[in-house]
Amino acid sequence: GAVVSQHPSRVICKSGTSVKIECRSLDFQATTMFWYRQFPKQSLMLMATSNEGSKATYEQGVEKDKFLINHASLTLSTLTVTSAHPEDSSFYICSADPGSGYGYTFGSGTRLTVV
Amino acid sequence: AQSVTQLDSQVPVFEEAPVELRCNYSSSVSVYLFWYVQYPNQGLQLLLKYLSGSTLVKGINGFEAEFNKSQTSFHLRKPSVHISDTAEYFCAVSYSNTGNQFYFGTGTSLTVIP
């Protein structure tokens, strides 16, 4: 079946540093990938839509300069949290559509802790 | 605005008892409906989806859901739960006029009591 791999699964970084999260579609090509953020005991909130070969589309209220998205190939999208602060600590999840007719496949998520 | 409502934030249920997790959505256009399960510190796994056709949809792990257009609902059911069903369940909707964007409910935490 379609698999989306997300790496790393957990990361701890110091305040002020940057962290890159990778999202790969392993057995299909994805022209579009989605990045979500989930706070503890809350739902997933769409942050941005990553488009291969073009700029990402950010949801209202999401700082594009803080959350840099790059979708350089049909199988890889990256989310970079720049100058991370403790309030950026969260669970980040990516997803992509394998083309089977909806039912997006989600990555396993990345737990980011900024100390 | 489009929205998804999961009325129950927490549902405790005894093992082998039936369970229903409720989901309602707002819509004036065609919808595609999904239920996802999330185990602790993991991503989301698709349980089932409704795209068209039969309103009763069967998914993995013995779950099923029924699409009710008149009540704009897509409740998730299982006739007999197991301890392993303890997890967070999310209802999600994709609207035909919003492309591929998903809208998630706030989630229902299902706890199966031995």
Contacts between the chains, C-beta under 8 A, distances in Angstrom:
chain1	res1	chain2	res2	distance
A	6	B	43	7.1
A	32	B	100	6.7
A	34	B	100	7.9
A	34	B	102	7.4
A	41	B	107	7.8
A	41	B	109	7.8
A	42	B	106	6.8
A	42	B	107	7.4
A	43	B	90	6.5
A	43	B	104	4.6
A	43	B	105	6.2
A	43	B	106	4.6
A	43	B	107	5.3
A	44	B	44	7.6
A	44	B	90	7.0
A	44	B	104	4.8
A	45	B	104	7.8
A	46	B	101	6.6
A	46	B	102	7.0
A	49	B	101	7.6
A	91	B	41	8.0
A	93	B	43	5.5
A	93	B	44	6.9
A	95	B	44	7.8
A	95	B	102	7.9
A	97	B	100	6.3
A	101	B	51	6.1
A	102	B	32	5.2
A	102	B	34	7.6
A	102	B	49	6.2
A	102	B	51	5.8
A	102	B	94	6.4
A	103	B	34	6.5
A	103	B	46	5.2
A	103	B	49	4.7
A	104	B	46	7.9
A	104	B	100	7.8
A	104	B	102	6.7
A	105	B	46	7.6
A	106	B	36	7.4
A	106	B	43	4.5
A	106	B	44	4.2
A	106	B	45	7.5
A	107	B	43	5.3
A	108	B	42	5.8
A	108	B	43	4.1
A	109	B	41	7.4
A	109	B	42	6.5
A	109	B	43	4.5
A	111	B	41	6.5
